[in-house]
Structures are given as C-alpha cells and as structure tokens.
Amino acid sequence: MALVLILQFLTLWPLCHGDVTPAVPPALSLKPSLGAQPAAIVTPGVNVTLRCRAPQPAWRFALFKSGDITPVLYRDVSMELAEFFLEEVTPAQGGSYHCCYRNLGWNLGVWSHPSDTLELLVTDQLPPPSLVALPGPVVAPGANVSLRCAGRLRGMSFALYRADEAAPLQYRDSAEPWADFPLPGARAPGTYSCYYHTPSSPYVLSLRSEPLVIRADHGSGSLDYTQGNLLRLGLAGLVLISLGTLIILDWRSQNHAPGVRP
C-alpha cells in the first residue's frame, strides 16, 4: 500500500507544482479551465464546487491549492469534466486554486499545463470601496460630475447612496473593479457613499465607503468682482458727500463774512 501511495505521489508531483512546467508534447499542451459554483466569492458555510474542464477526454484530474505540494483532491473520470466538492467552506479554504489533467495514452508523469488560477474568497464581508468625484468635488455652474466607486474585485455590482435617502440613487454592474455614476451638475450637491456586492446569490456585501461631499461653485470670481464694484461705489459716494459738505461749508462762510450782505 505504501508503494502504491509513493508511486501515485511521484506521478502527481510534476502536476502544476510551483513554477515547474510539465514536460508536455505540443499536441497535448492545451490547458484546462477551472470555475466555481455557485461563485468564487462566498460566505462561510456554503458548499462550493470547483469544476475542471479539459479540452479533450481525460482520465485523471487533480486540484491544487497554492502553497500545497500535493493535490487537494483528484478525480478519475473518463470525460472532459471533473467536479471537486468543498463542503461548508471556511475562510481557511480560500486561496488560489488550479487544476491539471492527464490521459491514459500519455507517458508516466506527463500532465497538461495548469489551468488559469481561480481565486476563492470565503468571507462574511468585503472591504470598503473608495468614492471620488471626477473631475472634482466642486461643481461649476453648467458642469456635470461623475462619482467613481472603486473596490478591489472585478465583476461586482455597485450601488450609490445619497445622505438621508434610504433607497440607492443608482445601480451599476461592472466588469472592472469600479463603477462610474454620472450626476447632473444642478442636482449634484450633497453627501454620497457607495458599496459593492457579488452580482448573484449567495450575496456578499462590502462595507460602505467614506462619505463624499459634493459642493456647488457659486462663482467666487464673479462674487469678488461684484464686491469690488460695491466697494468702489461706496468710496465714490463718500467722496461725493465730502465734496458736497465742503461746498456747503464754503457757501455758508462766504455769506457770513463781514461786509457781505445776505
């Protein structure tokens, strides 16, 4: 029995281990694909199935997790698809996975190239996104603004909230790790926040972003210009009043001078 386990280990050792590229003939070098059901981001306790699909009928499949030198699981099936069941997953089972396959007609120790890495995330809550205003948080008259909610994961659903409103202001699904929410400038001023979540059940939600305040630019330049005009008008009025006072005082002094008849 020990000899069988050793032989099995030796046949699996070249399989996707570390950065070693298996010695695969070019005709057999097509790599498999690896997917997760119901999703690659789940909450603890959910049952997850990792599906390794080969481009041709295979005899044996093996699933690897980064950091492990031996397969997490393997399946002997005579078809293109093998399923690896992870029951009631925990955060410790999260990580980077990949799979390989081999065929009975291949030489001993010859395996396919590894699949692309699948990141399995097991968490109760996703980290908060950031929220920024483009081009900036001060909106000039007649201009519009766009709010960008940016997380760390691609393929999420995003929601934008305005302070004191219970319902989301806008929803966006995005293939990028961010989503843009355009706002008309006239209605933009206010306080906003956002969050993101997985696009399908079981939903995993992020924390809310920090609030972002959008202000309207009331034309400070024109306001300064108006204030300058008012100041100049005030000074001109004082000058006119002073001149008028001087004229009246001069007239009265002339009328009351000796030898001058009224």
C-alpha positions in Angstrom: 0.0 0.0 0.0 2.9 2.4 0.9 4.5 1.6 -2.5 1.2 2.5 -4.3 1.0 5.8 -2.5 4.6 6.7 -3.3 4.1 5.9 -7.0 0.9 7.9 -7.0 2.7 10.9 -5.4 5.5 10.7 -7.9 3.1 10.7 -10.8 1.3 13.7 -9.4 4.5 15.6 -8.4 5.1 17.2 -11.8 1.5 18.3 -11.9 1.3 22.1 -11.7 3.7 22.1 -8.9 5.2 25.5 -8.2 6.6 27.2 -11.3 7.6 23.9 -12.9 6.2 23.5 -16.4 5.2 19.9 -17.1 7.0 18.1 -20.0 4.0 18.1 -22.3 4.2 17.4 -26.0 2.9 20.4 -28.0 -0.1 18.4 -29.2 -1.2 17.7 -25.6 -0.4 21.1 -24.1 -3.9 22.6 -24.1 -4.7 23.7 -20.6 -8.0 23.1 -18.8 -10.3 25.7 -17.3 -11.4 26.0 -13.7 -14.6 27.5 -12.5 -16.6 27.8 -9.2 -20.2 27.2 -8.4 -22.2 28.9 -7.1 -19.5 31.6 -7.1 -15.8 32.3 -6.4 -16.8 34.7 -3.6 -19.0 33.1 -0.9 -19.8 33.4 2.8 -18.5 30.7 5.2 -20.6 27.5 5.4 -21.6 27.5 1.7 -20.9 24.3 -0.4 -18.6 25.1 -3.3 -18.0 23.0 -6.4 -14.8 23.6 -8.4 -15.2 22.4 -12.0 -12.1 21.5 -14.0 -12.9 21.2 -17.7 -10.4 19.7 -20.2 -10.4 20.4 -23.9 -10.4 16.6 -24.6 -11.5 13.5 -22.8 -9.2 12.8 -19.8 -8.6 10.0 -17.4 -7.4 11.8 -14.2 -7.9 15.3 -12.9 -6.1 16.9 -9.9 -6.9 20.1 -8.0 -4.1 22.1 -6.4 -4.1 25.0 -3.9 -1.2 27.4 -3.9 1.3 26.6 -1.2 0.4 22.8 -1.1 2.9 20.4 -2.7 0.3 17.6 -3.2 -3.2 17.8 -4.7 -6.1 18.9 -2.6 -8.3 16.4 -4.4 -8.2 14.3 -7.6 -10.8 12.5 -9.7 -10.6 9.6 -12.0 -13.2 10.1 -14.7 -13.4 9.3 -18.4 -14.8 12.6 -19.6 -13.9 16.2 -20.2 -15.2 17.4 -16.8 -14.3 16.7 -13.2 -16.0 18.2 -10.1 -14.3 18.8 -6.8 -16.7 19.4 -3.9 -15.7 21.6 -1.0 -18.4 21.3 1.7 -19.3 24.1 4.1 -16.2 26.1 3.2 -14.3 28.1 5.8 -12.0 31.2 5.3 -9.0 28.9 5.6 -10.1 27.1 2.4 -10.0 30.4 0.5 -7.0 30.9 -1.7 -5.6 30.3 -5.2 -6.6 27.0 -7.0 -5.6 25.5 -10.3 -6.1 22.1 -11.9 -4.5 19.7 -14.4 -5.5 16.5 -16.2 -3.8 13.6 -17.8 -4.7 10.8 -20.3 -4.1 7.1 -20.2 -2.3 7.3 -23.5 0.3 9.7 -22.2 3.6 8.7 -20.7 4.0 8.3 -17.0 4.4 11.7 -15.3 3.1 13.7 -18.3 0.3 16.1 -17.4 -1.4 19.0 -19.0 -0.3 22.6 -18.3 -2.2 24.1 -15.3 -5.4 26.0 -15.7 -5.5 29.7 -15.0 -5.6 30.5 -11.3 -9.0 30.7 -9.6 -9.2 32.9 -6.5 -11.7 31.5 -4.0 -12.6 34.1 -1.4 -14.6 33.0 1.7 -15.6 35.9 3.8 -18.6 37.5 5.6 -17.9 41.0 4.3 -15.9 42.6 1.6 -13.5 45.6 2.2 -15.0 49.1 1.7 -14.6 50.8 -1.6 -13.3 54.3 -2.2 -15.5 57.1 -3.6 -14.1 60.0 -5.6 -15.5 62.8 -7.8 -14.4 63.3 -11.3 -13.1 65.9 -12.2 -13.5 67.1 -8.6 -15.9 67.6 -5.7 -16.7 71.3 -6.6 -19.1 71.5 -9.5 -19.0 74.7 -11.6 -22.3 76.2 -13.0 -23.5 74.2 -16.0 -21.0 71.4 -15.5 -21.6 67.7 -14.6 -19.8 65.4 -12.2 -19.1 61.7 -12.1 -18.7 59.7 -8.9 -16.4 56.7 -9.1 -16.9 53.9 -6.6 -13.8 51.6 -6.7 -13.4 48.3 -5.0 -10.8 45.5 -5.3 -12.6 42.9 -7.3 -13.9 42.7 -10.8 -17.4 41.7 -11.9 -19.2 43.3 -8.9 -22.5 45.2 -8.6 -22.2 48.8 -7.2 -24.8 51.0 -5.5 -24.6 54.8 -4.9 -26.4 56.3 -2.0 -27.2 59.9 -1.1 -27.4 61.0 2.5 -30.9 61.0 4.1 -32.3 58.7 1.3 -32.9 55.1 2.1 -33.1 53.8 -1.4 -30.0 53.6 -3.7 -29.7 56.6 -6.1 -28.1 54.4 -8.8 -27.1 50.8 -9.5 -24.3 49.6 -11.8 -22.9 46.2 -12.8 -19.3 46.5 -13.9 -16.7 44.1 -15.4 -14.0 46.4 -13.9 -13.2 46.8 -10.2 -15.0 50.2 -10.3 -18.2 51.8 -11.5 -18.9 55.4 -12.5 -22.1 57.2 -11.6 -22.8 60.4 -13.7 -24.7 63.2 -11.9 -26.2 66.4 -13.5 -24.4 69.4 -12.0 -27.6 71.2 -10.9 -28.6 68.3 -8.7 -25.2 67.1 -7.7 -24.5 68.9 -4.4 -24.9 66.6 -1.4 -23.2 63.9 0.6 -22.8 60.5 -1.0 -21.5 57.0 -0.2 -21.3 53.6 -2.0 -20.8 49.9 -1.6 -20.5 46.8 -3.8 -21.6 43.2 -3.7 -21.4 39.9 -5.6 -23.7 40.0 -8.6 -25.5 36.8 -7.7 -26.6 34.7 -4.7 -25.2 34.0 -2.2 -24.6 37.7 -1.9 -21.5 39.1 -0.1 -21.6 42.8 0.6 -18.9 45.3 1.3 -18.7 47.9 3.9 -19.8 51.5 3.0 -17.3 53.9 1.6 -16.4 57.1 3.5 -18.9 59.9 2.7 -18.0 62.3 -0.1 -19.4 65.8 -0.1 -20.1 67.5 -3.4 -20.4 71.3 -3.4 -21.6 73.8 -6.0 -19.3 76.5 -7.2 -21.3 79.7 -6.9 -18.9 81.7 -9.0 -16.5 83.1 -6.4 -14.7 85.1 -9.1 -17.9 87.0 -10.1 -18.7 87.4 -6.4 -15.3 89.0 -5.8 -15.9 91.3 -8.8 -19.3 92.4 -7.5 -17.9 93.0 -4.1 -15.1 95.2 -5.6 -17.6 97.2 -7.6 -19.7 97.8 -4.4 -16.6 98.9 -2.6 -15.7 101.3 -5.3 -19.2 102.7 -5.5 -19.1 103.2 -1.7 -15.9 105.1 -1.9 -17.2 107.3 -4.7 -20.3 108.1 -2.6 -18.2 109.1 0.3 -16.1 111.4 -2.0 -19.3 113.0 -3.3 -20.7 113.5 0.2 -17.4 115.1 1.3 -17.3 117.4 -1.7 -20.9 118.4 -1.1 -20.2 119.1 2.5 -17.2 121.3 1.6 -19.2 123.3 -0.9 -22.0 123.9 1.6 -19.4 125.0 4.3 -17.7 127.3 1.8 -21.0 128.9 0.8 -22.1 129.5 4.4 -18.7 131.0 5.3 -19.0 133.4 2.3 -22.5 134.5 3.3 -21.5 135.3 6.9 -18.2 137.1 6.1 -18.1 140.9 7.2 -19.3 143.3 4.6 -21.2 140.7 2.7 -24.9 141.4 2.6 -27.2 138.4 2.6 
